Amino acid sequence: MTRNESGSAAPERIVIATRESRLALWQAEHVKARLEALYPACRVELLGMTTRGDQILDRPLAKVGGKGLFVKELETALLDGRADIAVHSMKDVPMEMAEPFALPCISARELPLDAFVSSRYASLDDMPPGAVVGTSSLRRESQLHMSYPYLAVTSLRGNLDTRLRKLDEGQYDAIILAAAGLKRLGLGERIRALLPSEVSLPAAGQGALGIECLADRPEVAAWLAPLNDPDTSACVRAERAVARALAGSCEVPLGAYAEIRAGRLWLRGFVALPDGSRMVRAEREGDPAEAEALGRALADELRAQGAEAILAELG
Ligand SMILES: NCc1[nH]cc(CCC(=O)O)c1CC(=O)O
């Protein structure tokens, strides 16, 4: 039997549960290719599934149950033993994981910023008053209102291809999407401008892939260990700690974004009302080894500045 670096037996077969959107399939194929390179004798297979989040397309996510909609079916496949791992955009993974599940691996992050996509305008700064920007995220909406109060922000749902089609049909003058998703799908040329983090602070986990397995399968976690990126993992754990401490499971206009600079973790966060009329921001720097404590401390600071009142108003 062959042994990998962590001493556990090399896998013979790994089944990856994945959503069937083009982005999810790209992400699962990406992890498949990396696992095949690590374990040449291993058969890596995809198990494609449709989730509730993919089916409900006519209502804003915040109104239909939030992020959990995208992972539940995949987790059921892990519990049933139909799959060994599930690949997720970390942005779509609920802040609280249920007992039997673990996220042992977060791979190196792509461009984490939001992107401006339009065929009419080169950037948000070029848009005239009343021009229509589509986004389905309360985080993007609140920040757009804050920096560009004269633009009209309207709801936009669907997977990436659907959103781009709605833009191309003329329903919007511009839309905001995660740059990472566009680049993964080979649509990087649709990006007219990147929104700096000062204008649109990314969501917790944006641009990072996470791999989930059952907590009681340490051998699976060991197979995944070489794909884990310690810097990205520290950043995303800090970001998720902010979101967990403030929002729990409800949908709130909240951003949390961390970067490693000169070996230190620099974390920023905000909470706002969707219309941008109120916003509190904070930032903090510390040891990446204390990522989650930093996230909680940042959440406390946001609370001290009035986040509680904003959250209360959101109900
Ligand atoms: N909410 C859906 C979603 N989940 C992950 C990404 C993009 C890729 C990523 O952030 O890893 C997107 C699309 C978007 O927000 O434009």
Ligand as a Chemical Component Dictionary entry (heavy atoms), coordinates in Angstrom:
data_LIG
# 
_chem_comp.id                   LIG 
_chem_comp.type                 NON-POLYMER 
_chem_comp.pdbx_formal_charge   0 
_chem_comp.three_letter_code    LIG 
# 
loop_
_chem_comp_atom.comp_id 
_chem_comp_atom.atom_id 
_chem_comp_atom.alt_atom_id 
_chem_comp_atom.type_symbol 
_chem_comp_atom.charge 
_chem_comp_atom.model_Cartn_x 
_chem_comp_atom.model_Cartn_y 
_chem_comp_atom.model_Cartn_z 
_chem_comp_atom.pdbx_ordinal 
LIG N1  N1  N 0 -23.449 33.930 -5.026 1  
LIG C1  C1  C 0 -23.081 33.006 -6.055 2  
LIG C2  C2  C 0 -21.622 32.894 -6.189 3  
LIG N2  N2  N 0 -20.927 32.100 -5.368 4  
LIG C3  C3  C 0 -19.590 32.225 -5.699 5  
LIG C4  C4  C 0 -19.492 33.115 -6.755 6  
LIG C5  C5  C 0 -18.266 33.546 -7.421 7  
LIG C6  C6  C 0 -17.012 32.814 -7.113 8  
LIG C7  C7  C 0 -16.464 33.015 -5.730 9  
LIG O1  O1  O 0 -16.712 34.028 -5.057 10 
LIG O2  O2  O 0 -15.715 32.112 -5.309 11 
LIG C8  C8  C 0 -20.775 33.532 -7.086 12 
LIG C9  C9  C 0 -21.168 34.450 -8.174 13 
LIG C10 C10 C 0 -21.124 35.906 -7.843 14 
LIG O3  O3  O 0 -21.247 36.316 -6.669 15 
LIG O4  O4  O 0 -20.992 36.700 -8.767 16 
# 
loop_
_chem_comp_bond.comp_id 
_chem_comp_bond.atom_id_1 
_chem_comp_bond.atom_id_2 
_chem_comp_bond.value_order 
_chem_comp_bond.pdbx_ordinal 
LIG N1  C1  SING 1  
LIG C1  C2  SING 2  
LIG C2  N2  SING 3  
LIG C2  C8  DOUB 4  
LIG N2  C3  SING 5  
LIG C3  C4  DOUB 6  
LIG C4  C5  SING 7  
LIG C4  C8  SING 8  
LIG C5  C6  SING 9  
LIG C6  C7  SING 10 
LIG C7  O1  DOUB 11 
LIG C7  O2  SING 12 
LIG C8  C9  SING 13 
LIG C9  C10 SING 14 
LIG C10 O3  DOUB 15 
LIG C10 O4  SING 16 
# 
